[in-house]
């Protein structure tokens, strides 16, 4: 049995890995690495690929999944907010680009039919490359990102009408008015379906599926929705990619979008790589070498005109000069959907084989340059702003307002649905501590959202879910999921996003602590052991032991069992605590009636009596570092002490009210 497609996949993955290892060191976008892989392995160089049609099929799936994840990052509400960009901006960009290249092509002697067809080809930009690049740079939701997305959506919508007009140009007998009317009915039907799905159908369906708490079932359902809607739009005459985008929009308005996005990343990245490889396979190096001058000249002309028109469209829509430059360079390339038109035109002899090969060369080269242009767009615009430009150029005609995005910093993230996590969230709410909960249970999420509690649904192993909770900006992350394997995976993800946060984790048994510390947890609490300690604490109280003795006994027990793991704690202070493995830094509140109130440090002799070092005192909102000997304590002072557990226990007794 021949496994041709499997051999091709192995070749693509091997070459992509090698090329991107080099490109990663050079900080070159991976998209370019995939295209280079396609050029090397393609039919015009080493001819390593023997199943190009199967690769193209996987490339199509990659574009579908990419557009699906793009839709997940938006919502129907967001799309309605940029409807002016979609219809006004998109119409201006497509119309002006097509007309410009109509006249340019006629100047070079092409018939008006061929010239108009060239205008159609150049009007479209690369949805896959531009949106993937913006997605990786987290710029999709910026002002210029929304404008670029809106124009690309309009271009995708125009694909079918452009195909109809191309058929007319080729002389095919097409009833244009009838076809446009049918297309309009189909479009209205699709958008009605998306609205109903987004509003009622999808949220209820996903809630029902998520309530089964079966991750495989959830993933299968998501893929079914994505591919089914894409197939539906394809059957109605639109592209698969646009249908996948609509499917993403339908899910984006639900509580499950970020968890879905996280689960789709691996699928999307794998299949999308085939798309960029397939683009590289189209490039005929022999044609480029034989016509290097005309290829470079045409490439420069196309990208300059498209940048100018797209940037001008952005300026008309209200962008500042910086936004104008960003929009222009982002849309300066030719697009993958132009291939569909180009094949129709070549088949009907609307353009010759020479112009078809020239189109392929310019398209692939312009798509290859796009990630670099998007990377340099912002620095380039900053340099251009140093020029003496008119004020209305710099500020725009009517600057666009940013859409509000909720941001959290220095907050607490609570991961888990157990009673401990819920109680912790309740206590944080009562103390006005900024926090957000991540819960992988739709029932709990719905109940909490009804009470206006800050909570999101999702599996915290998925990076997009953690980013939605702004884990990268949190100062405390609590992982209370019980299962050691799941907790370890979450701690690893948290540490990848945030090196400085205090990560508190719960495990069932003491033997599980070492693994959590190894993965980067700051403190690990074994629930079974702590329960036993609390019971023993009550026993000691019942035996009427003095408070100091009780605190010392409990501290020694904790130190005996936790000491081993403290040395393995991978926090930023590890070097210090390797030299002083038994030392801790703890915070204590001075209680009303404590022996130290109104006494100075000189009178208390805190260090001599207890052995601890006073690092700082927080009084109201003021931090006093290393207070002098005359400093006196007041009730409600927060005291930060350094010492061994037994020393801290002695000092704590002085800060508590008398029993």
ZALUM-671286 format. One record per residue (C-alpha): residue in three letters; x, y, z. Coordinates in steps of 0.25 Angstrom, whole numbers, padded with zeros to 4 digits. Layout:
N
{ALA; {X; Y; Z}}
...
***
This chain:
659
{UNK; {0000; 0000; 0000}}
{UNK; {0005; 0014; -0004}}
{UNK; {0005; 0025; 0007}}
{UNK; {0008; 0036; -0003}}
{UNK; {0001; 0047; 0005}}
{UNK; {0007; 0042; 0018}}
{UNK; {0021; 0043; 0012}}
{UNK; {0018; 0057; 0007}}
{UNK; {0014; 0061; 0021}}
{UNK; {0026; 0056; 0027}}
{UNK; {0035; 0063; 0017}}
{UNK; {0027; 0076; 0020}}
{UNK; {0028; 0075; 0035}}
{UNK; {0043; 0071; 0034}}
{UNK; {0046; 0083; 0025}}
{UNK; {0037; 0093; 0032}}
{UNK; {0044; 0089; 0045}}
{UNK; {0058; 0091; 0040}}
{UNK; {0055; 0104; 0033}}
{UNK; {0047; 0110; 0045}}
{UNK; {0058; 0106; 0054}}
{UNK; {0067; 0115; 0046}}
{UNK; {0056; 0126; 0044}}
{UNK; {0053; 0126; 0059}}
{UNK; {0067; 0130; 0062}}
{UNK; {0067; 0141; 0052}}
{UNK; {0053; 0145; 0057}}
{UNK; {0047; 0143; 0044}}
{UNK; {0032; 0140; 0044}}
{UNK; {0028; 0125; 0043}}
{UNK; {0019; 0128; 0031}}
{UNK; {0031; 0131; 0023}}
{UNK; {0037; 0118; 0027}}
{UNK; {0025; 0110; 0022}}
{UNK; {0026; 0117; 0009}}
{UNK; {0041; 0114; 0007}}
{UNK; {0037; 0100; 0011}}
{UNK; {0027; 0100; -0001}}
{UNK; {0037; 0106; -0011}}
{UNK; {0048; 0096; -0007}}
{UNK; {0039; 0084; -0007}}
{UNK; {0030; 0088; -0019}}
{UNK; {0029; 0084; -0033}}
{UNK; {0038; 0096; -0038}}
{UNK; {0050; 0092; -0029}}
{UNK; {0053; 0079; -0023}}
{UNK; {0040; 0072; -0026}}
{UNK; {0038; 0065; -0013}}
{UNK; {0023; 0066; -0012}}
{UNK; {0015; 0056; -0020}}
{UNK; {0001; 0058; -0015}}
{UNK; {-0001; 0073; -0017}}
{UNK; {-0016; 0072; -0018}}
{UNK; {-0017; 0065; -0004}}
{UNK; {-0008; 0076; 0001}}
{UNK; {-0017; 0087; -0005}}
{UNK; {-0029; 0080; 0002}}
{UNK; {-0022; 0081; 0016}}
{UNK; {-0018; 0095; 0012}}
{UNK; {-0033; 0098; 0010}}
{UNK; {-0036; 0092; 0024}}
{UNK; {-0025; 0101; 0030}}
{UNK; {-0032; 0114; 0024}}
{UNK; {-0045; 0109; 0029}}
{UNK; {-0040; 0107; 0043}}
{UNK; {-0032; 0120; 0043}}
{UNK; {-0044; 0128; 0039}}
{UNK; {-0052; 0120; 0050}}
{UNK; {-0043; 0125; 0061}}
{UNK; {-0043; 0139; 0055}}
{UNK; {-0058; 0139; 0057}}
{UNK; {-0057; 0134; 0071}}
{UNK; {-0048; 0146; 0075}}
{UNK; {-0060; 0155; 0070}}
{UNK; {-0075; 0155; 0072}}
{UNK; {-0087; 0159; 0064}}
{UNK; {-0088; 0171; 0073}}
{UNK; {-0074; 0175; 0069}}
{UNK; {-0076; 0172; 0055}}
{UNK; {-0089; 0182; 0055}}
{UNK; {-0080; 0192; 0061}}
{UNK; {-0071; 0192; 0049}}
{UNK; {-0082; 0191; 0039}}
{UNK; {-0078; 0204; 0033}}
{UNK; {-0064; 0199; 0031}}
{UNK; {-0069; 0186; 0025}}
{UNK; {-0078; 0193; 0015}}
{UNK; {-0073; 0207; 0013}}
{UNK; {-0058; 0204; 0014}}
{UNK; {-0058; 0191; 0007}}
{UNK; {-0066; 0197; -0005}}
{UNK; {-0056; 0208; -0006}}
{UNK; {-0044; 0199; -0005}}
{UNK; {-0049; 0189; -0015}}
{UNK; {-0055; 0199; -0025}}
{UNK; {-0043; 0209; -0025}}
{UNK; {-0033; 0198; -0026}}
{UNK; {-0041; 0191; -0038}}
{UNK; {-0042; 0204; -0045}}
{UNK; {-0028; 0208; -0043}}
{UNK; {-0022; 0195; -0049}}
{UNK; {-0033; 0195; -0060}}
{UNK; {-0026; 0208; -0066}}
{UNK; {-0012; 0204; -0062}}
{UNK; {-0014; 0190; -0070}}
{UNK; {-0021; 0198; -0082}}
{UNK; {-0008; 0207; -0083}}
{UNK; {0000; 0194; -0085}}
{UNK; {-0009; 0190; -0096}}
{UNK; {-0018; 0180; -0090}}
{UNK; {-0033; 0179; -0095}}
{UNK; {-0043; 0186; -0086}}
{UNK; {-0048; 0172; -0082}}
{UNK; {-0035; 0167; -0078}}
{UNK; {-0031; 0180; -0071}}
{UNK; {-0044; 0180; -0063}}
{UNK; {-0041; 0165; -0060}}
{UNK; {-0027; 0169; -0055}}
{UNK; {-0034; 0180; -0046}}
{UNK; {-0042; 0169; -0040}}
{UNK; {-0030; 0161; -0037}}
{UNK; {-0022; 0172; -0030}}
{UNK; {-0034; 0177; -0022}}
{UNK; {-0033; 0165; -0013}}
{UNK; {-0023; 0164; -0001}}
{UNK; {-0019; 0152; 0006}}
{UNK; {-0029; 0149; 0018}}
{UNK; {-0021; 0137; 0023}}
{UNK; {-0007; 0144; 0024}}
{UNK; {-0012; 0157; 0029}}
{UNK; {-0021; 0152; 0039}}
{UNK; {-0011; 0141; 0044}}
{UNK; {0000; 0152; 0046}}
{UNK; {-0010; 0161; 0053}}
{UNK; {-0015; 0150; 0062}}
{UNK; {0000; 0146; 0066}}
{UNK; {0003; 0161; 0069}}
{UNK; {-0010; 0162; 0077}}
{UNK; {-0014; 0174; 0068}}
{UNK; {-0028; 0169; 0063}}
{UNK; {-0036; 0177; 0073}}
{UNK; {-0028; 0190; 0071}}
{UNK; {-0034; 0201; 0063}}
{UNK; {-0026; 0198; 0050}}
{UNK; {-0028; 0183; 0052}}
{UNK; {-0043; 0185; 0052}}
{UNK; {-0042; 0193; 0039}}
{UNK; {-0033; 0183; 0032}}
{UNK; {-0043; 0171; 0037}}
{UNK; {-0055; 0179; 0032}}
{UNK; {-0049; 0182; 0018}}
{UNK; {-0045; 0167; 0017}}
{UNK; {-0059; 0162; 0021}}
{UNK; {-0064; 0171; 0009}}
{UNK; {-0054; 0165; 0000}}
{UNK; {-0059; 0151; 0003}}
{UNK; {-0073; 0155; 0001}}
{UNK; {-0069; 0161; -0013}}
{UNK; {-0063; 0148; -0017}}
{UNK; {-0076; 0142; -0023}}
{UNK; {-0080; 0155; -0030}}
{UNK; {-0066; 0156; -0036}}
{UNK; {-0067; 0142; -0041}}
{UNK; {-0081; 0145; -0048}}
{UNK; {-0075; 0158; -0054}}
{UNK; {-0063; 0149; -0059}}
{UNK; {-0072; 0139; -0066}}
{UNK; {-0079; 0151; -0073}}
{UNK; {-0065; 0156; -0077}}
{UNK; {-0062; 0142; -0083}}
{UNK; {-0074; 0143; -0091}}
{UNK; {-0082; 0132; -0083}}
{UNK; {-0097; 0134; -0084}}
{UNK; {-0101; 0139; -0070}}
{UNK; {-0114; 0145; -0065}}
{UNK; {-0107; 0156; -0056}}
{UNK; {-0119; 0162; -0050}}
{UNK; {-0125; 0148; -0046}}
{UNK; {-0112; 0143; -0041}}
{UNK; {-0110; 0155; -0032}}
{UNK; {-0124; 0154; -0027}}
{UNK; {-0122; 0140; -0023}}
{UNK; {-0109; 0143; -0017}}
{UNK; {-0115; 0154; -0008}}
{UNK; {-0126; 0145; -0004}}
{UNK; {-0116; 0134; 0000}}
{UNK; {-0108; 0145; 0008}}
{UNK; {-0120; 0150; 0015}}
{UNK; {-0123; 0135; 0019}}
{UNK; {-0109; 0132; 0024}}
{UNK; {-0108; 0145; 0033}}
{UNK; {-0122; 0142; 0038}}
{UNK; {-0117; 0128; 0042}}
{UNK; {-0105; 0134; 0048}}
{UNK; {-0113; 0144; 0057}}
{UNK; {-0122; 0133; 0062}}
{UNK; {-0111; 0124; 0064}}
{UNK; {-0103; 0134; 0072}}
{UNK; {-0115; 0139; 0080}}
{UNK; {-0122; 0126; 0084}}
{UNK; {-0118; 0113; 0077}}
{UNK; {-0102; 0112; 0079}}
{UNK; {-0102; 0117; 0094}}
{UNK; {-0113; 0107; 0098}}
{UNK; {-0106; 0096; 0090}}
{UNK; {-0092; 0098; 0096}}
{UNK; {-0098; 0099; 0110}}
{UNK; {-0104; 0086; 0108}}
{UNK; {-0092; 0079; 0103}}
{UNK; {-0082; 0086; 0113}}
{UNK; {-0091; 0081; 0124}}
{UNK; {-0088; 0067; 0121}}
{UNK; {-0073; 0071; 0125}}
{UNK; {-0067; 0062; 0114}}
{UNK; {-0056; 0070; 0107}}
{UNK; {-0056; 0060; 0095}}
{UNK; {-0071; 0062; 0092}}
{UNK; {-0069; 0077; 0094}}
{UNK; {-0058; 0078; 0083}}
{UNK; {-0066; 0069; 0073}}
{UNK; {-0078; 0078; 0075}}
{UNK; {-0069; 0090; 0072}}
{UNK; {-0063; 0084; 0060}}
{UNK; {-0077; 0080; 0055}}
{UNK; {-0082; 0094; 0056}}
{UNK; {-0070; 0100; 0049}}
{UNK; {-0070; 0090; 0037}}
{UNK; {-0085; 0090; 0036}}
{UNK; {-0087; 0105; 0035}}
{UNK; {-0075; 0106; 0025}}
{UNK; {-0081; 0095; 0016}}
{UNK; {-0094; 0102; 0017}}
{UNK; {-0089; 0115; 0012}}
{UNK; {-0081; 0108; 0001}}
{UNK; {-0093; 0101; -0004}}
{UNK; {-0100; 0114; -0005}}
{UNK; {-0089; 0120; -0014}}
{UNK; {-0080; 0126; -0003}}
{UNK; {-0066; 0122; 0001}}
{UNK; {-0063; 0112; 0012}}
{UNK; {-0054; 0122; 0019}}
{UNK; {-0065; 0132; 0020}}
{UNK; {-0075; 0121; 0026}}
{UNK; {-0064; 0117; 0036}}
{UNK; {-0063; 0132; 0040}}
{UNK; {-0078; 0133; 0042}}
{UNK; {-0078; 0120; 0050}}
{UNK; {-0068; 0126; 0059}}
{UNK; {-0076; 0138; 0061}}
{UNK; {-0088; 0130; 0065}}
{UNK; {-0080; 0124; 0077}}
{UNK; {-0072; 0137; 0080}}
{UNK; {-0084; 0142; 0087}}
{UNK; {-0085; 0130; 0097}}
{UNK; {-0078; 0128; 0110}}
{UNK; {-0070; 0116; 0103}}
{UNK; {-0062; 0124; 0092}}
{UNK; {-0049; 0125; 0099}}
{UNK; {-0049; 0111; 0103}}
{UNK; {-0052; 0107; 0089}}
{UNK; {-0041; 0116; 0084}}
{UNK; {-0031; 0109; 0093}}
{UNK; {-0035; 0095; 0088}}
{UNK; {-0035; 0099; 0073}}
{UNK; {-0021; 0105; 0073}}
{UNK; {-0013; 0093; 0071}}
{UNK; {-0023; 0088; 0060}}
{UNK; {-0022; 0102; 0053}}
{UNK; {-0007; 0104; 0054}}
{UNK; {-0005; 0090; 0048}}
{UNK; {-0014; 0091; 0036}}
{UNK; {-0011; 0106; 0034}}
{UNK; {0003; 0102; 0031}}
{UNK; {-0001; 0094; 0019}}
{UNK; {-0007; 0106; 0013}}
{UNK; {0005; 0114; 0014}}
{UNK; {0013; 0102; 0009}}
{UNK; {0004; 0101; -0003}}
{UNK; {0005; 0116; -0006}}
{UNK; {0020; 0114; -0007}}
{UNK; {0019; 0102; -0016}}
{UNK; {0012; 0111; -0027}}
{UNK; {0025; 0120; -0028}}
{UNK; {0032; 0117; -0042}}
{UNK; {0047; 0121; -0039}}
{UNK; {0050; 0119; -0054}}
{UNK; {0040; 0129; -0058}}
{UNK; {0045; 0139; -0048}}
{UNK; {0059; 0137; -0052}}
{UNK; {0055; 0139; -0067}}
{UNK; {0047; 0151; -0065}}
{UNK; {0053; 0157; -0052}}
{UNK; {0052; 0172; -0056}}
{UNK; {0037; 0171; -0060}}
{UNK; {0034; 0163; -0047}}
{UNK; {0040; 0173; -0038}}
{UNK; {0035; 0185; -0045}}
{UNK; {0020; 0179; -0045}}
{UNK; {0022; 0175; -0030}}
{UNK; {0026; 0189; -0027}}
{UNK; {0015; 0196; -0035}}
{UNK; {0004; 0187; -0029}}
{UNK; {0009; 0188; -0015}}
{UNK; {0010; 0203; -0016}}
{UNK; {-0003; 0206; -0022}}
{UNK; {-0010; 0196; -0012}}
{UNK; {-0004; 0203; 0000}}
{UNK; {-0008; 0216; -0005}}
{UNK; {-0022; 0213; -0008}}
{UNK; {-0024; 0204; 0005}}
{UNK; {-0017; 0215; 0014}}
{UNK; {-0026; 0226; 0007}}
{UNK; {-0038; 0217; 0010}}
{UNK; {-0034; 0217; 0025}}
{UNK; {-0031; 0232; 0025}}
{UNK; {-0045; 0234; 0020}}
{UNK; {-0051; 0225; 0031}}
{UNK; {-0045; 0234; 0041}}
{UNK; {-0031; 0228; 0044}}
{UNK; {-0019; 0236; 0049}}
{UNK; {-0007; 0237; 0040}}
{UNK; {-0001; 0225; 0048}}
{UNK; {-0014; 0217; 0046}}
{UNK; {-0014; 0220; 0031}}
{UNK; {0000; 0215; 0029}}
{UNK; {-0003; 0202; 0037}}
{UNK; {-0016; 0199; 0029}}
{UNK; {-0009; 0202; 0016}}
{UNK; {0003; 0193; 0018}}
{UNK; {-0006; 0182; 0024}}
{UNK; {-0014; 0181; 0011}}
{UNK; {-0003; 0184; 0001}}
{UNK; {-0002; 0169; -0004}}
{UNK; {-0010; 0161; -0014}}
{UNK; {-0019; 0150; -0008}}
{UNK; {-0021; 0135; -0008}}
{UNK; {-0035; 0136; -0013}}
{UNK; {-0030; 0143; -0026}}
{UNK; {-0025; 0129; -0030}}
{UNK; {-0039; 0125; -0032}}
{UNK; {-0042; 0137; -0041}}
{UNK; {-0028; 0135; -0048}}
{UNK; {-0031; 0120; -0052}}
{UNK; {-0045; 0124; -0058}}
{UNK; {-0038; 0135; -0066}}
{UNK; {-0027; 0126; -0071}}
{UNK; {-0037; 0115; -0075}}
{UNK; {-0045; 0125; -0083}}
{UNK; {-0033; 0131; -0089}}
{UNK; {-0036; 0144; -0083}}
{UNK; {-0021; 0145; -0079}}
{UNK; {-0010; 0138; -0085}}
{UNK; {-0001; 0128; -0078}}
{UNK; {0010; 0138; -0077}}
{UNK; {0001; 0148; -0070}}
{UNK; {-0004; 0136; -0061}}
{UNK; {0010; 0133; -0057}}
{UNK; {0013; 0147; -0055}}
{UNK; {0001; 0148; -0046}}
{UNK; {0006; 0136; -0038}}
{UNK; {0020; 0141; -0036}}
{UNK; {0015; 0155; -0031}}
{UNK; {0004; 0149; -0022}}
{UNK; {0014; 0139; -0015}}
{UNK; {0025; 0150; -0014}}
{UNK; {0015; 0160; -0008}}
{UNK; {0009; 0150; 0002}}
{UNK; {0023; 0147; 0006}}
{UNK; {0027; 0161; 0009}}
{UNK; {0014; 0164; 0016}}
{UNK; {0018; 0159; 0030}}
{UNK; {0031; 0168; 0029}}
{UNK; {0023; 0180; 0025}}
{UNK; {0013; 0179; 0036}}
{UNK; {0025; 0177; 0046}}
{UNK; {0031; 0190; 0041}}
{UNK; {0018; 0198; 0039}}
{UNK; {0018; 0204; 0053}}
{UNK; {0033; 0208; 0054}}
{UNK; {0032; 0214; 0040}}
{UNK; {0020; 0222; 0043}}
{UNK; {0027; 0227; 0056}}
{UNK; {0039; 0232; 0047}}
{UNK; {0029; 0238; 0037}}
{UNK; {0022; 0246; 0048}}
{UNK; {0035; 0253; 0050}}
{UNK; {0033; 0260; 0037}}
{UNK; {0026; 0274; 0036}}
{UNK; {0012; 0268; 0033}}
{UNK; {-0001; 0276; 0033}}
{UNK; {-0008; 0274; 0046}}
{UNK; {-0021; 0268; 0040}}
{UNK; {-0012; 0257; 0033}}
{UNK; {-0006; 0254; 0047}}
{UNK; {-0019; 0254; 0055}}
{UNK; {-0029; 0249; 0044}}
{UNK; {-0042; 0255; 0039}}
{UNK; {-0050; 0250; 0050}}
{UNK; {-0041; 0241; 0059}}
{UNK; {-0048; 0228; 0062}}
{UNK; {-0051; 0224; 0077}}
{UNK; {-0045; 0212; 0083}}
{UNK; {-0055; 0201; 0087}}
{UNK; {-0054; 0199; 0102}}
{UNK; {-0046; 0187; 0107}}
{UNK; {-0047; 0182; 0121}}
{UNK; {-0033; 0181; 0127}}
{UNK; {-0029; 0175; 0140}}
{UNK; {-0015; 0177; 0147}}
{UNK; {-0009; 0173; 0160}}
{UNK; {-0021; 0164; 0163}}
{UNK; {-0024; 0150; 0168}}
{UNK; {-0028; 0139; 0158}}
{UNK; {-0035; 0127; 0165}}
{UNK; {-0035; 0114; 0157}}
{UNK; {-0045; 0103; 0161}}
{UNK; {-0059; 0100; 0164}}
{UNK; {-0058; 0093; 0177}}
{UNK; {-0064; 0099; 0190}}
{UNK; {-0050; 0105; 0194}}
{UNK; {-0049; 0113; 0182}}
{UNK; {-0063; 0118; 0183}}
{UNK; {-0061; 0122; 0197}}
{UNK; {-0048; 0129; 0194}}
{UNK; {-0055; 0137; 0183}}
{UNK; {-0066; 0141; 0193}}
{UNK; {-0055; 0145; 0203}}
{UNK; {-0048; 0153; 0192}}
{UNK; {-0061; 0160; 0189}}
{UNK; {-0064; 0164; 0203}}
{UNK; {-0050; 0170; 0205}}
{UNK; {-0051; 0177; 0191}}
{UNK; {-0039; 0170; 0186}}
{UNK; {-0039; 0170; 0170}}
{UNK; {-0041; 0156; 0165}}
{UNK; {-0046; 0147; 0154}}
{UNK; {-0050; 0133; 0155}}
{UNK; {-0047; 0122; 0144}}
{UNK; {-0057; 0111; 0145}}
{UNK; {-0059; 0099; 0136}}
{UNK; {-0073; 0096; 0139}}
{UNK; {-0084; 0103; 0131}}
{UNK; {-0095; 0102; 0142}}
{UNK; {-0086; 0109; 0153}}
{UNK; {-0082; 0120; 0143}}
{UNK; {-0096; 0123; 0139}}
{UNK; {-0100; 0124; 0154}}
{UNK; {-0088; 0133; 0157}}
{UNK; {-0091; 0142; 0145}}
{UNK; {-0105; 0143; 0150}}
{UNK; {-0099; 0149; 0162}}
{UNK; {-0090; 0158; 0154}}
{UNK; {-0078; 0151; 0159}}
{UNK; {-0065; 0152; 0151}}
{UNK; {-0064; 0138; 0145}}
{UNK; {-0061; 0132; 0132}}
{UNK; {-0063; 0118; 0126}}
{UNK; {-0052; 0110; 0121}}
{UNK; {-0041; 0099; 0124}}
{UNK; {-0029; 0107; 0130}}
{UNK; {-0019; 0098; 0123}}
{UNK; {-0023; 0106; 0110}}
{UNK; {-0014; 0119; 0109}}
{UNK; {-0025; 0127; 0103}}
{UNK; {-0034; 0125; 0115}}
{UNK; {-0023; 0129; 0124}}
{UNK; {-0021; 0141; 0116}}
{UNK; {-0035; 0145; 0117}}
{UNK; {-0034; 0145; 0132}}
{UNK; {-0021; 0154; 0130}}
{UNK; {-0012; 0144; 0137}}
{UNK; {0000; 0150; 0130}}
{UNK; {-0003; 0163; 0139}}
{UNK; {-0008; 0156; 0152}}
{UNK; {0000; 0156; 0164}}
{UNK; {-0006; 0144; 0171}}
{UNK; {-0011; 0132; 0164}}
{UNK; {-0019; 0121; 0172}}
{UNK; {-0020; 0107; 0166}}
{UNK; {-0030; 0099; 0173}}
{UNK; {-0033; 0087; 0164}}
{UNK; {-0030; 0075; 0173}}
{UNK; {-0024; 0066; 0162}}
{UNK; {-0009; 0067; 0162}}
{UNK; {-0007; 0065; 0147}}
{UNK; {-0017; 0076; 0144}}
{UNK; {-0011; 0085; 0154}}
{UNK; {0003; 0083; 0149}}
{UNK; {-0001; 0086; 0135}}
{UNK; {-0008; 0099; 0139}}
{UNK; {0004; 0103; 0148}}
{UNK; {0013; 0101; 0136}}
{UNK; {0004; 0110; 0127}}
{UNK; {0003; 0121; 0137}}
{UNK; {0018; 0121; 0139}}
{UNK; {0020; 0122; 0124}}
{UNK; {0011; 0135; 0124}}
{UNK; {0015; 0141; 0137}}
{UNK; {0029; 0139; 0144}}
{UNK; {0026; 0148; 0156}}
{UNK; {0013; 0144; 0161}}
{UNK; {0011; 0137; 0174}}
{UNK; {0005; 0123; 0170}}
{UNK; {-0003; 0116; 0181}}
{UNK; {-0007; 0102; 0178}}
{UNK; {-0015; 0092; 0186}}
{UNK; {-0012; 0077; 0186}}
{UNK; {-0018; 0065; 0193}}
{UNK; {-0006; 0059; 0199}}
{UNK; {0008; 0063; 0204}}
{UNK; {0014; 0054; 0194}}
{UNK; {0008; 0062; 0182}}
{UNK; {0015; 0075; 0187}}
{UNK; {0029; 0073; 0181}}
{UNK; {0023; 0072; 0167}}
{UNK; {0016; 0085; 0168}}
{UNK; {0028; 0092; 0174}}
{UNK; {0036; 0087; 0162}}
{UNK; {0026; 0093; 0152}}
{UNK; {0028; 0106; 0158}}
{UNK; {0017; 0108; 0169}}
{UNK; {0021; 0118; 0180}}
{UNK; {0013; 0111; 0192}}
{UNK; {0006; 0097; 0192}}
{UNK; {-0004; 0094; 0202}}
{UNK; {-0007; 0079; 0204}}
{UNK; {-0022; 0078; 0208}}
{UNK; {-0021; 0065; 0216}}
{UNK; {-0009; 0069; 0224}}
{UNK; {-0015; 0083; 0227}}
{UNK; {-0028; 0077; 0231}}
{UNK; {-0020; 0068; 0241}}
{UNK; {-0012; 0080; 0246}}
{UNK; {-0025; 0087; 0249}}
{UNK; {-0031; 0076; 0256}}
{UNK; {-0018; 0074; 0264}}
{UNK; {-0019; 0089; 0267}}
{UNK; {-0033; 0087; 0273}}
{UNK; {-0027; 0076; 0282}}
{UNK; {-0016; 0084; 0287}}
{UNK; {-0026; 0095; 0291}}
{UNK; {-0035; 0085; 0298}}
{UNK; {-0023; 0081; 0306}}
{UNK; {-0022; 0095; 0310}}
{UNK; {-0007; 0097; 0305}}
{UNK; {-0002; 0111; 0306}}
{UNK; {-0004; 0119; 0293}}
{UNK; {0011; 0120; 0290}}
{UNK; {0013; 0105; 0292}}
{UNK; {0002; 0102; 0282}}
{UNK; {0007; 0112; 0272}}
{UNK; {0021; 0106; 0273}}
{UNK; {0017; 0092; 0272}}
{UNK; {0008; 0094; 0260}}
{UNK; {0020; 0102; 0253}}
{UNK; {0030; 0091; 0256}}
{UNK; {0020; 0081; 0250}}
{UNK; {0019; 0089; 0237}}
{UNK; {0033; 0092; 0236}}
{UNK; {0037; 0077; 0238}}
{UNK; {0028; 0073; 0226}}
{UNK; {0029; 0086; 0217}}
{UNK; {0044; 0089; 0219}}
{UNK; {0048; 0079; 0208}}
{UNK; {0040; 0086; 0198}}
{UNK; {0043; 0100; 0202}}
{UNK; {0057; 0097; 0197}}
{UNK; {0051; 0093; 0183}}
{UNK; {0042; 0105; 0182}}
{UNK; {0046; 0112; 0169}}
{UNK; {0042; 0126; 0172}}
{UNK; {0051; 0138; 0169}}
{UNK; {0056; 0138; 0184}}
{UNK; {0062; 0124; 0182}}
{UNK; {0076; 0128; 0183}}
{UNK; {0074; 0135; 0196}}
{UNK; {0066; 0124; 0202}}
{UNK; {0076; 0114; 0198}}
{UNK; {0086; 0120; 0208}}
{UNK; {0075; 0122; 0218}}
{UNK; {0066; 0110; 0215}}
{UNK; {0058; 0111; 0228}}
{UNK; {0054; 0125; 0227}}
{UNK; {0041; 0131; 0223}}
{UNK; {0035; 0145; 0220}}
{UNK; {0021; 0146; 0226}}
{UNK; {0011; 0158; 0228}}
{UNK; {0004; 0160; 0242}}
{UNK; {-0007; 0169; 0246}}
{UNK; {-0005; 0176; 0260}}
{UNK; {-0018; 0173; 0267}}
{UNK; {-0025; 0183; 0276}}
{UNK; {-0020; 0180; 0291}}
{UNK; {-0007; 0174; 0286}}
{UNK; {0005; 0175; 0296}}
{UNK; {0013; 0184; 0286}}
{UNK; {0003; 0195; 0284}}
{UNK; {0009; 0209; 0287}}
{UNK; {0022; 0203; 0290}}
{UNK; {0035; 0206; 0282}}
{UNK; {0044; 0196; 0275}}
{UNK; {0054; 0199; 0285}}
{UNK; {0045; 0196; 0297}}
{UNK; {0040; 0183; 0291}}
{UNK; {0054; 0178; 0287}}
{UNK; {0047; 0170; 0276}}
{UNK; {0059; 0164; 0270}}
{UNK; {0066; 0161; 0283}}
{UNK; {0053; 0154; 0289}}
{UNK; {0048; 0147; 0276}}
{UNK; {0060; 0146; 0267}}
{UNK; {0052; 0152; 0255}}
{UNK; {0056; 0163; 0246}}
{UNK; {0046; 0174; 0244}}
{UNK; {0046; 0178; 0229}}
{UNK; {0034; 0188; 0227}}
{UNK; {0021; 0193; 0233}}
{UNK; {0009; 0197; 0225}}
{UNK; {0000; 0207; 0232}}
{UNK; {-0012; 0210; 0224}}
{UNK; {-0007; 0212; 0210}}
{UNK; {0008; 0216; 0214}}
{UNK; {0019; 0206; 0214}}
{UNK; {0030; 0209; 0224}}
{UNK; {0043; 0201; 0221}}
{UNK; {0052; 0197; 0232}}
{UNK; {0046; 0206; 0243}}
{UNK; {0056; 0212; 0253}}
{UNK; {0057; 0208; 0268}}
{UNK; {0047; 0219; 0272}}
{UNK; {0036; 0214; 0263}}
{UNK; {0023; 0211; 0271}}
{UNK; {0013; 0200; 0267}}
{UNK; {-0002; 0204; 0265}}
{UNK; {-0014; 0195; 0264}}
{UNK; {-0017; 0190; 0250}}
{UNK; {-0002; 0192; 0245}}
{UNK; {0002; 0181; 0235}}
{UNK; {0016; 0176; 0240}}
{UNK; {0025; 0169; 0230}}
{UNK; {0035; 0159; 0237}}
{UNK; {0047; 0150; 0233}}
{UNK; {0050; 0138; 0242}}
{UNK; {0049; 0124; 0244}}
{UNK; {0036; 0118; 0247}}
{UNK; {0038; 0117; 0262}}
{UNK; {0043; 0131; 0263}}
{UNK; {0031; 0136; 0255}}
{UNK; {0022; 0129; 0264}}
{UNK; {0028; 0136; 0276}}
{UNK; {0027; 0149; 0269}}
{UNK; {0013; 0147; 0265}}
{UNK; {0009; 0145; 0280}}
{UNK; {0013; 0159; 0282}}
{UNK; {0005; 0164; 0271}}
{UNK; {-0008; 0157; 0275}}
{UNK; {-0018; 0162; 0286}}
{UNK; {-0017; 0156; 0299}}
{UNK; {-0025; 0143; 0301}}
***
